[in-house]
């Protein structure tokens, strides 16, 4: 009966985790992976934008980009949604093993999945791999088999080349030094930490990958990107209350498990800093207080199975058709995602080439669909800095808001076209004074507008 319950639960997580591909960064991830198949090279240099063309980023998630490109080319968006479902199901299975109580594991994972649901529903993206790897790391740390502990460096070898979130795992591993109730002595822990750090250097950038982490941690991403802003007031109250409760529970049990205490505070601070980290906090909270619930005596498997079957049927009827429709309909993808893409513009204005100043959210889309174009800004770039220490996102926003010097900047960087949202400050200004600034409107629809630079070539 227990195995049937787990199987049904994993089926439900697979189905509810079958999200459509809504991530606006999909395009540049796909193109980066495609470079490996077309030229045999990794996406190391900046080939996609004409602003900061020589900028060297140190993002090391090449394996996830390669897999994304391969799956999309063979099975489209449905294949990528399927991959996301597999990852969520594996995460659920490992979490249940971590909790070491099937009924508690089912309930707490479901709660942990539902609370940050709006973060998950962007679909598969590299951060989801870090989500899975955090659980795998905890499972290796908790394993009663001492040999499992020494597989951790191998995990980090893959992790660093899948997603830059590997640094989260290093913190967890360091905190494990304070976990005394394990058959691993202190020198062995230090050795595995040291080897794990060394394996993170096995990536295309070596030690410079940590420079990228530093750039992200010191950039004001919360003022620029929606998923990097602080959680909503409801989540802030909830995670703060749960953290306090968790600290009280941990502190009352003697001896105090400082490993649990440290990781709870660490993931609380991560979530406090950015809402994109909420999916990590909730399962960690239930993980550190799992000993409080030795069993759920009032909850029988015979009661759980009908509930799971009902949820599976509901998901099959409502959720799955919506994902299939989004993943297989170009119209849905263009108009029903987190941003409306300029699909009609790139179809009806095929002569769009050269250097194109674009709306930030459209950067990855253009990199994917218009390989003959170099964009101004895209989702790779919010933590980059120009010679004045400003993010490309901030520079693009200054131009869109027509702040002093906006046109001089566009001409300085030899911009051929503007592809921007219909009705922005820049569009409203150029509708009235396009000749003054030497721009000519060449296309307009309900979503976007295209302007062509009419400066003589010699002046660009």
Kinemage of the C-alpha trace (Angstrom):
@kinemage 1
@onewidth
@group {chain A} dominant
@subgroup {mainchain}
@vectorlist {calphas} color= white
{ca unk a 1} P 0.000 0.000 0.000
{ca unk a 2} L 2.893 2.362 0.798
{ca unk a 3} L 4.490 1.795 -2.612
{ca unk a 4} L 1.188 2.460 -4.386
{ca unk a 5} L 0.790 5.697 -2.432
{ca unk a 6} L 4.292 6.870 -3.386
{ca unk a 7} L 3.777 5.889 -7.028
{ca unk a 8} L 0.476 7.775 -7.252
{ca unk a 9} L 2.031 10.805 -5.577
{ca unk a 10} L 4.946 10.842 -8.031
{ca unk a 11} L 2.488 10.576 -10.915
{ca unk a 12} L 0.618 13.571 -9.520
{ca unk a 13} L 3.830 15.602 -9.128
{ca unk a 14} L 4.843 14.635 -12.655
{ca unk a 15} L 1.515 15.880 -14.007
{ca unk a 16} L 1.263 19.066 -11.947
{ca unk a 17} L 4.930 19.792 -12.710
{ca unk a 18} L 4.262 19.525 -16.446
{ca unk a 19} L 4.541 23.275 -16.902
{ca unk a 20} L 4.553 25.072 -20.234
{ca unk a 21} L 7.843 26.666 -21.286
{ca unk a 22} L 7.299 30.293 -20.239
{ca unk a 23} L 10.848 31.337 -19.348
{ca unk a 24} L 11.806 34.444 -21.354
{ca unk a 25} L 15.453 33.289 -21.213
{ca unk a 26} L 14.692 30.135 -23.185
{ca unk a 27} L 15.904 31.683 -26.442
{ca unk a 28} L 19.478 32.432 -25.439
{ca unk a 29} L 19.796 29.155 -23.534
{ca unk a 30} L 18.707 27.352 -26.703
{ca unk a 31} L 21.134 29.276 -28.946
{ca unk a 32} L 24.010 28.663 -26.521
{ca unk a 33} L 23.299 24.942 -26.615
{ca unk a 34} L 22.892 25.027 -30.385
{ca unk a 35} L 26.403 26.442 -30.791
{ca unk a 36} L 27.779 23.213 -29.381
{ca unk a 37} L 26.022 21.137 -32.057
{ca unk a 38} L 26.724 23.463 -34.975
{ca unk a 39} L 30.328 24.469 -34.263
{ca unk a 40} L 31.450 22.142 -31.490
{ca unk a 41} L 32.188 25.136 -29.252
{ca unk a 42} L 30.746 26.258 -25.954
{ca unk a 43} L 28.872 29.529 -25.588
{ca unk a 44} L 31.719 31.371 -23.881
{ca unk a 45} L 32.046 34.680 -25.713
{ca unk a 46} L 29.330 37.275 -26.291
{ca unk a 47} L 28.156 36.685 -29.856
{ca unk a 48} L 24.587 37.817 -29.328
{ca unk a 49} L 24.648 41.509 -28.346
{ca unk a 50} L 26.281 44.593 -29.833
{ca unk a 51} L 26.317 46.395 -26.484
{ca unk a 52} L 29.372 45.252 -24.493
{ca unk a 53} L 30.373 42.878 -27.327
{ca unk a 54} L 33.700 42.050 -25.682
{ca unk a 55} L 32.276 41.499 -22.215
{ca unk a 56} L 33.358 38.213 -20.677
{ca unk a 57} L 30.733 36.566 -18.519
{ca unk a 58} L 31.538 33.451 -16.534
{ca unk a 59} L 28.238 31.609 -16.533
{ca unk a 60} L 29.035 27.902 -16.587
{ca unk a 61} L 25.657 26.257 -17.210
{ca unk a 62} L 26.641 24.777 -20.557
{ca unk a 63} L 25.344 21.260 -19.913
{ca unk a 64} L 21.797 22.476 -19.257
{ca unk a 65} L 21.911 24.619 -22.422
{ca unk a 66} L 23.138 21.682 -24.512
{ca unk a 67} L 20.413 19.410 -23.151
{ca unk a 68} L 17.772 22.119 -23.700
{ca unk a 69} L 18.831 22.553 -27.328
{ca unk a 70} L 18.915 18.812 -28.020
{ca unk a 71} L 15.503 18.147 -26.499
{ca unk a 72} L 13.856 21.117 -28.227
{ca unk a 73} L 15.243 20.129 -31.639
{ca unk a 74} L 13.894 16.592 -31.260
{ca unk a 75} L 10.695 16.977 -29.237
{ca unk a 76} L 9.922 20.691 -29.061
{ca unk a 77} L 8.541 22.456 -26.020
{ca unk a 78} L 6.634 19.332 -24.954
{ca unk a 79} L 9.949 17.529 -24.534
{ca unk a 80} L 11.277 20.332 -22.321
{ca unk a 81} L 8.095 20.312 -20.235
{ca unk a 82} L 8.524 16.536 -19.878
{ca unk a 83} L 12.096 17.057 -18.661
{ca unk a 84} L 10.844 19.502 -16.028
{ca unk a 85} L 8.292 16.936 -14.839
{ca unk a 86} L 10.984 14.291 -14.487
{ca unk a 87} L 13.123 16.637 -12.372
{ca unk a 88} L 10.231 17.568 -10.078
{ca unk a 89} L 9.321 13.891 -9.636
{ca unk a 90} L 12.896 12.960 -8.760
{ca unk a 91} L 13.037 15.850 -6.294
{ca unk a 92} L 9.808 14.618 -4.673
{ca unk a 93} L 11.107 11.064 -4.399
{ca unk a 94} L 14.383 12.135 -2.802
{ca unk a 95} L 12.557 14.495 -0.431
{ca unk a 96} L 10.346 11.654 0.782
{ca unk a 97} L 13.485 9.624 1.442
{ca unk a 98} L 14.965 12.570 3.352
{ca unk a 99} L 11.910 12.949 5.571
{ca unk a 100} L 11.970 9.191 6.195
{ca unk a 101} L 8.226 9.155 6.669
{ca unk a 102} L 6.077 8.570 3.618
{ca unk a 103} L 2.909 10.294 4.820
{ca unk a 104} L 4.769 13.287 6.221
{ca unk a 105} L 6.914 13.454 3.098
{ca unk a 106} L 3.882 13.513 0.799
{ca unk a 107} L 2.088 16.215 2.739
{ca unk a 108} L 5.085 18.475 3.329
{ca unk a 109} L 6.418 18.203 -0.225
{ca unk a 110} L 3.004 19.050 -1.621
{ca unk a 111} L 2.821 22.124 0.646
{ca unk a 112} L 6.374 23.071 -0.321
{ca unk a 113} L 5.482 22.761 -3.998
{ca unk a 114} L 2.199 24.665 -3.872
{ca unk a 115} L 3.380 27.684 -1.847
{ca unk a 116} L 5.956 28.894 -4.442
{ca unk a 117} L 3.895 27.570 -7.359
{ca unk a 118} L 4.032 30.894 -9.173
{ca unk a 119} L 7.845 30.576 -9.293
{ca unk a 120} L 7.731 27.057 -10.686
{ca unk a 121} L 5.170 27.767 -13.392
{ca unk a 122} L 7.726 29.448 -15.653
{ca unk a 123} L 8.564 25.882 -16.609
{ca unk a 124} L 11.898 24.148 -16.932
{ca unk a 125} L 14.995 26.292 -16.528
{ca unk a 126} L 18.472 25.639 -15.109
{ca unk a 127} L 17.488 26.762 -11.589
{ca unk a 128} L 15.262 23.682 -11.361
{ca unk a 129} L 18.389 21.527 -11.623
{ca unk a 130} L 19.854 23.276 -8.576
{ca unk a 131} L 16.546 22.596 -6.809
{ca unk a 132} L 17.021 18.867 -7.465
{ca unk a 133} L 20.729 18.862 -6.625
{ca unk a 134} L 20.114 20.446 -3.211
{ca unk a 135} L 17.939 17.452 -2.319
{ca unk a 136} L 20.497 15.003 -3.706
{ca unk a 137} L 23.223 16.661 -1.628
{ca unk a 138} L 21.150 16.429 1.561
{ca unk a 139} L 20.378 12.799 0.779
{ca unk a 140} L 24.096 12.009 0.399
{ca unk a 141} L 24.831 13.820 3.653
{ca unk a 142} L 22.095 11.950 5.518
{ca unk a 143} L 22.874 8.531 4.040
{ca unk a 144} L 23.729 5.813 6.538
{ca unk a 145} L 26.118 4.400 3.967
{ca unk a 146} L 29.395 6.162 4.703
{ca unk a 147} L 30.609 5.643 1.133
{ca unk a 148} L 27.802 7.867 -0.202
{ca unk a 149} L 29.473 10.865 1.398
{ca unk a 150} L 32.453 10.531 -0.904
{ca unk a 151} L 30.291 10.814 -4.045
{ca unk a 152} L 29.614 14.474 -3.208
{ca unk a 153} L 32.567 15.869 -5.244
{ca unk a 154} L 31.164 14.114 -8.322
{ca unk a 155} L 27.819 15.830 -7.701
{ca unk a 156} L 29.564 19.210 -7.667
{ca unk a 157} L 31.421 18.393 -10.886
{ca unk a 158} L 28.085 18.121 -12.675
{ca unk a 159} L 26.416 20.877 -10.671
{ca unk a 160} L 28.893 23.621 -11.613
{ca unk a 161} L 28.422 22.795 -15.300
{ca unk a 162} L 24.640 22.701 -15.065
{ca unk a 163} L 23.880 25.859 -13.089
{ca unk a 164} L 25.687 28.583 -11.231
{ca unk a 165} L 23.574 27.840 -8.157
{ca unk a 166} L 26.161 25.228 -7.175
{ca unk a 167} L 27.485 27.705 -4.606
{ca unk a 168} L 24.354 27.013 -2.515
{ca unk a 169} L 25.542 23.434 -2.171
{ca unk a 170} L 28.972 24.543 -1.008
{ca unk a 171} L 27.395 26.499 1.849
{ca unk a 172} L 25.319 23.469 2.843
{ca unk a 173} L 28.433 21.314 2.743
{ca unk a 174} L 30.374 23.746 4.946
{ca unk a 175} L 27.504 23.847 7.450
{ca unk a 176} L 27.675 20.055 7.611
{ca unk a 177} L 30.904 20.445 9.582
{ca unk a 178} L 28.647 21.171 12.551
{ca unk a 179} L 26.591 17.991 12.170
{ca unk a 180} L 27.981 15.682 14.846
{ca unk a 181} L 25.457 12.852 14.636
{ca unk a 182} L 27.018 11.309 11.524
{ca unk a 183} L 29.561 8.499 11.033
{ca unk a 184} L 31.903 10.945 9.294
{ca unk a 185} L 34.783 12.466 11.243
{ca unk a 186} L 35.907 16.076 10.971
{ca unk a 187} L 39.020 15.478 8.787
{ca unk a 188} L 36.921 13.462 6.328
{ca unk a 189} L 34.401 16.291 6.129
{ca unk a 190} L 37.158 18.821 5.462
{ca unk a 191} L 38.654 16.590 2.792
{ca unk a 192} L 35.346 16.205 0.935
{ca unk a 193} L 34.675 19.955 1.153
{ca unk a 194} L 38.121 20.695 -0.260
{ca unk a 195} L 37.804 18.155 -3.085
{ca unk a 196} L 34.288 19.412 -3.876
{ca unk a 197} L 35.626 22.945 -4.164
{ca unk a 198} L 38.371 21.723 -6.494
{ca unk a 199} L 35.837 19.936 -8.720
{ca unk a 200} L 33.886 23.180 -9.094
{ca unk a 201} L 36.985 24.543 -10.830
{ca unk a 202} L 36.538 21.938 -13.572
{ca unk a 203} L 34.492 24.182 -15.819
{ca unk a 204} L 35.311 26.337 -18.869
{ca unk a 205} L 36.210 29.331 -16.680
{ca unk a 206} L 37.988 27.727 -13.737
{ca unk a 207} L 38.147 29.977 -10.674
{ca unk a 208} L 36.523 32.832 -12.613
{ca unk a 209} L 33.133 31.175 -12.198
{ca unk a 210} L 33.195 32.632 -8.673
{ca unk a 211} L 33.586 36.080 -10.186
{ca unk a 212} L 30.180 35.624 -11.811
{ca unk a 213} L 28.676 34.717 -8.434
{ca unk a 214} L 30.227 37.853 -6.943
{ca unk a 215} L 28.833 39.990 -9.783
{ca unk a 216} L 25.335 38.658 -9.187
{ca unk a 217} L 25.527 39.064 -5.424
{ca unk a 218} L 26.724 42.685 -5.689
{ca unk a 219} L 24.326 43.798 -8.427
{ca unk a 220} L 20.965 45.416 -7.540
{ca unk a 221} L 18.991 42.738 -9.375
{ca unk a 222} L 16.019 43.275 -7.087
{ca unk a 223} L 15.496 46.717 -8.623
{ca unk a 224} L 15.537 45.382 -12.163
{ca unk a 225} L 14.228 41.837 -12.529
{ca unk a 226} L 10.840 40.663 -11.205
{ca unk a 227} L 11.970 37.291 -9.865
{ca unk a 228} L 14.835 38.931 -7.958
{ca unk a 229} L 12.626 41.270 -5.928
{ca unk a 230} L 11.798 40.488 -2.309
{ca unk a 231} L 8.907 38.090 -1.639
{ca unk a 232} L 5.380 39.410 -1.224
{ca unk a 233} L 4.317 40.558 2.286
{ca unk a 234} L 2.408 37.296 2.738
{ca unk a 235} L 5.471 35.183 1.997
{ca unk a 236} L 7.686 37.454 4.089
{ca unk a 237} L 5.444 36.948 7.119
{ca unk a 238} L 5.190 33.226 6.448
{ca unk a 239} L 8.898 32.465 5.985
{ca unk a 240} L 9.831 34.663 8.954
{ca unk a 241} L 7.290 32.953 11.204
{ca unk a 242} L 8.366 29.497 10.051
{ca unk a 243} L 12.024 30.352 10.597
{ca unk a 244} L 11.333 31.462 14.165
{ca unk a 245} L 9.307 28.306 14.802
{ca unk a 246} L 12.041 26.164 13.302
{ca unk a 247} L 14.772 27.800 15.382
{ca unk a 248} L 12.757 27.233 18.564
{ca unk a 249} L 12.194 23.554 17.711
{ca unk a 250} L 15.863 22.995 16.851
{ca unk a 251} L 17.100 24.821 19.946
{ca unk a 252} L 14.888 22.843 22.323
{ca unk a 253} L 16.257 19.499 21.232
{ca unk a 254} L 19.532 18.666 22.998
{ca unk a 255} L 22.167 18.538 21.710
{ca unk a 256} L 21.350 21.334 19.300
{ca unk a 257} L 21.787 20.348 15.652
{ca unk a 258} L 23.708 23.351 14.381
{ca unk a 259} L 23.649 21.993 10.836
{ca unk a 260} L 19.854 22.249 10.765
{ca unk a 261} L 19.990 25.651 12.412
{ca unk a 262} L 22.497 27.056 9.923
{ca unk a 263} L 20.816 25.780 6.764
{ca unk a 264} L 17.420 27.053 7.930
{ca unk a 265} L 18.830 30.547 8.493
{ca unk a 266} L 20.801 30.392 5.243
{ca unk a 267} L 17.804 29.506 3.065
{ca unk a 268} L 15.683 32.034 4.933
{ca unk a 269} L 18.179 34.779 4.040
{ca unk a 270} L 18.279 33.608 0.427
{ca unk a 271} L 14.487 33.756 0.204
{ca unk a 272} L 14.391 37.077 1.997
{ca unk a 273} L 16.714 38.471 -0.658
{ca unk a 274} L 14.813 37.213 -3.729
{ca unk a 275} L 11.469 35.515 -4.329
{ca unk a 276} L 13.088 33.118 -6.815
{ca unk a 277} L 14.631 31.325 -3.807
{ca unk a 278} L 11.323 30.565 -2.089
{ca unk a 279} L 11.141 27.034 -3.580
{ca unk a 280} L 14.243 26.151 -1.558
{ca unk a 281} L 13.057 27.497 1.784
{ca unk a 282} L 9.815 25.605 2.322
{ca unk a 283} L 11.150 22.045 1.855
{ca unk a 284} L 14.227 22.913 3.940
{ca unk a 285} L 11.963 24.062 6.770
{ca unk a 286} L 10.076 20.767 6.798
{ca unk a 287} L 13.341 18.854 6.489
{ca unk a 288} L 14.879 20.406 9.621
{ca unk a 289} L 11.750 19.841 11.768
{ca unk a 290} L 10.993 16.342 10.470
{ca unk a 291} L 11.864 14.714 13.795
{ca unk a 292} L 8.935 16.536 15.367
{ca unk a 293} L 6.588 14.180 13.520
{ca unk a 294} L 7.514 10.564 14.028
{ca unk a 295} L 4.279 9.416 12.417
{ca unk a 296} L 0.938 10.635 11.226
{ca unk a 297} L -1.260 8.102 12.956
{ca unk a 298} L -4.549 9.626 11.907
{ca unk a 299} L -3.668 9.629 8.224
{ca unk a 300} L -3.937 6.200 6.597
{ca unk a 301} L -2.790 5.202 3.128
{ca unk a 302} L -6.366 4.094 2.390
{ca unk a 303} L -7.403 7.728 2.891
{ca unk a 304} L -4.553 9.183 0.837
{ca unk a 305} L -4.991 7.044 -2.295
{ca unk a 306} L -8.514 8.268 -3.257
{ca unk a 307} L -7.373 11.871 -2.712
{ca unk a 308} L -4.331 11.361 -4.954
{ca unk a 309} L -6.451 9.684 -7.641
{ca unk a 310} L -8.860 12.641 -7.590
{ca unk a 311} L -5.988 15.120 -7.894
{ca unk a 312} L -4.481 13.150 -10.790
{ca unk a 313} L -7.796 13.143 -12.660
{ca unk a 314} L -8.263 16.867 -12.041
{ca unk a 315} L -4.745 17.587 -13.309
{ca unk a 316} L -5.256 15.447 -16.406
{ca unk a 317} L -8.472 17.275 -17.247
{ca unk a 318} L -7.422 20.867 -16.479
{ca unk a 319} L -3.662 21.352 -16.285
{ca unk a 320} L -2.222 18.987 -18.914
{ca unk a 321} L -4.384 20.233 -21.827
{ca unk a 322} L -3.406 23.824 -21.002
{ca unk a 323} L 0.293 22.970 -21.113
{ca unk a 324} L -0.058 21.018 -24.351
{ca unk a 325} L -1.968 23.897 -25.931
{ca unk a 326} L 0.666 26.436 -24.902
{ca unk a 327} L 3.615 24.279 -25.951
{ca unk a 328} L 2.189 23.406 -29.371
{ca unk a 329} L 0.513 26.672 -30.380
{ca unk a 330} L 2.706 29.496 -31.663
{ca unk a 331} L -0.116 31.963 -31.063
{ca unk a 332} L -0.387 30.879 -27.422
{ca unk a 333} L 3.370 31.164 -26.945
{ca unk a 334} L 3.480 34.632 -28.474
{ca unk a 335} L 0.561 36.109 -26.557
{ca unk a 336} L -0.187 34.095 -23.395
{ca unk a 337} L 3.180 33.940 -21.649
{ca unk a 338} L 4.682 36.277 -19.028
{ca unk a 339} L 5.455 38.700 -21.853
{ca unk a 340} L 3.881 39.242 -25.261
{ca unk a 341} L 6.492 38.628 -27.944
{ca unk a 342} L 6.842 40.577 -31.224
{ca unk a 343} L 6.064 37.485 -33.307
{ca unk a 344} L 4.039 39.373 -35.880
{ca unk a 345} L 6.778 41.976 -36.304
{ca unk a 346} L 9.574 39.509 -37.068
{ca unk a 347} L 7.290 37.667 -39.500
{ca unk a 348} L 6.059 40.725 -41.391
{ca unk a 349} L 9.351 42.632 -41.291
{ca unk a 350} L 11.950 40.026 -42.321
{ca unk a 351} L 14.486 42.707 -43.294
{ca unk a 352} L 15.190 43.345 -39.610
{ca unk a 353} L 18.969 42.835 -39.390
{ca unk a 354} L 22.089 44.303 -37.869
{ca unk a 355} L 22.157 45.945 -34.454
{ca unk a 356} L 18.680 46.066 -32.920
{ca unk a 357} L 17.848 47.972 -29.755
{ca unk a 358} L 15.170 45.872 -28.093
{ca unk a 359} L 12.880 45.624 -25.118
{ca unk a 360} L 14.723 43.640 -22.411
{ca unk a 361} L 12.187 40.792 -22.191
{ca unk a 362} L 12.475 40.232 -25.960
{ca unk a 363} L 16.245 39.753 -26.020
{ca unk a 364} L 16.304 35.985 -25.625
{ca unk a 365} L 13.433 35.601 -28.091
{ca unk a 366} L 15.277 37.588 -30.771
{ca unk a 367} L 18.523 35.702 -30.175
{ca unk a 368} L 16.571 32.515 -30.835
{ca unk a 369} L 14.334 33.543 -33.733
{ca unk a 370} L 16.550 36.132 -35.494
{ca unk a 371} L 20.113 34.753 -35.539
{ca unk a 372} L 21.126 37.455 -38.057
{ca unk a 373} L 20.405 40.148 -35.450
{ca unk a 374} L 22.541 41.391 -32.593
{ca unk a 375} L 20.394 42.544 -29.691
{ca unk a 376} L 21.130 45.348 -27.245
{ca unk a 377} L 20.164 43.560 -24.038
{ca unk a 378} L 18.905 40.145 -22.953
{ca unk a 379} L 18.496 37.912 -19.916
{ca unk a 380} L 22.196 37.055 -19.687
{ca unk a 381} L 23.141 40.629 -18.899
{ca unk a 382} L 21.491 42.196 -15.805
{ca unk a 383} L 24.582 41.571 -13.655
{ca unk a 384} L 27.015 42.821 -16.325
{ca unk a 385} L 28.471 46.318 -15.975
{ca unk a 386} L 29.572 48.881 -18.541
{ca unk a 387} L 32.491 51.310 -18.179
{ca unk a 388} L 30.334 53.461 -15.878
{ca unk a 389} L 29.361 50.565 -13.642
{ca unk a 390} L 25.786 50.471 -14.943
{ca unk a 391} L 23.897 47.354 -15.866
{ca unk a 392} L 22.859 46.943 -19.524
{ca unk a 393} L 19.309 46.687 -18.218
{ca unk a 394} L 19.630 50.109 -16.586
{ca unk a 395} L 21.193 51.586 -19.729
{ca unk a 396} L 18.383 50.209 -21.908
{ca unk a 397} L 15.787 51.575 -19.497
{ca unk a 398} L 17.397 55.038 -19.639
{ca unk a 399} L 17.083 54.951 -23.417
{ca unk a 400} L 13.473 53.751 -23.348
{ca unk a 401} L 12.656 56.545 -20.918
{ca unk a 402} L 14.387 59.040 -23.250
{ca unk a 403} L 16.730 60.312 -20.576
{ca unk a 404} L 19.321 62.911 -21.708
{ca unk a 405} L 21.774 61.481 -24.216
{ca unk a 406} L 19.583 58.560 -25.247
{ca unk a 407} L 19.947 59.129 -28.976
{ca unk a 408} L 23.674 59.790 -28.782
{ca unk a 409} L 24.078 56.422 -27.061
{ca unk a 410} L 22.154 54.607 -29.768
{ca unk a 411} L 24.273 56.211 -32.473
{ca unk a 412} L 27.493 55.626 -30.557
{ca unk a 413} L 26.762 51.887 -30.552
{ca unk a 414} L 25.747 51.915 -34.236
{ca unk a 415} L 22.124 50.929 -33.759
{ca unk a 416} L 20.336 50.046 -37.016
{ca unk a 417} L 16.816 49.424 -35.721
{ca unk a 418} L 14.639 49.886 -32.663
{ca unk a 419} L 12.224 47.066 -31.844
{ca unk a 420} L 10.268 48.212 -28.808
{ca unk a 421} L 6.852 47.955 -27.186
{ca unk a 422} L 4.169 50.056 -28.792
{ca unk a 423} L 3.384 53.045 -26.567
{ca unk a 424} L 6.619 53.358 -24.574
{ca unk a 425} L 8.084 56.805 -23.817
{ca unk a 426} L 10.559 56.369 -26.660
{ca unk a 427} L 7.832 55.409 -29.105
{ca unk a 428} L 5.610 58.341 -28.088
{ca unk a 429} L 8.514 60.761 -28.569
{ca unk a 430} L 9.492 59.378 -31.968
{ca unk a 431} L 5.901 59.448 -33.197
{ca unk a 432} L 6.099 63.229 -32.858
{ca unk a 433} L 9.751 63.975 -33.564
{ca unk a 434} L 11.214 61.064 -35.506
{ca unk a 435} L 12.805 63.339 -38.139
{ca unk a 436} L 14.527 65.431 -35.480
{ca unk a 437} L 16.256 62.351 -34.106
{ca unk a 438} L 16.773 60.690 -37.510
{ca unk a 439} L 14.559 57.673 -36.965
{ca unk a 440} L 11.898 56.448 -39.371
{ca unk a 441} L 8.953 54.258 -38.436
{ca unk a 442} L 8.896 51.213 -40.721
{ca unk a 443} L 6.492 48.881 -38.927
{ca unk a 444} L 3.796 48.992 -36.263
{ca unk a 445} L 1.243 46.577 -34.784
{ca unk a 446} L -0.686 46.287 -31.527
{ca unk a 447} L 2.344 44.897 -29.691
{ca unk a 448} L 5.485 46.394 -31.172
{ca unk a 449} L 6.906 49.108 -33.332
{ca unk a 450} L 10.068 49.179 -35.452
{ca unk a 451} L 12.100 52.282 -36.247
{ca unk a 452} L 14.992 52.404 -38.693
{ca unk a 453} L 17.983 54.683 -38.193
{ca unk a 454} L 18.065 57.239 -41.007
{ca unk a 455} L 21.489 58.687 -40.166
{ca unk a 456} L 23.922 58.496 -43.096
{ca unk a 457} L 26.169 55.456 -42.694
{ca unk a 458} L 29.248 57.627 -42.392
{ca unk a 459} L 27.858 59.236 -39.227
{ca unk a 460} L 27.258 55.936 -37.384
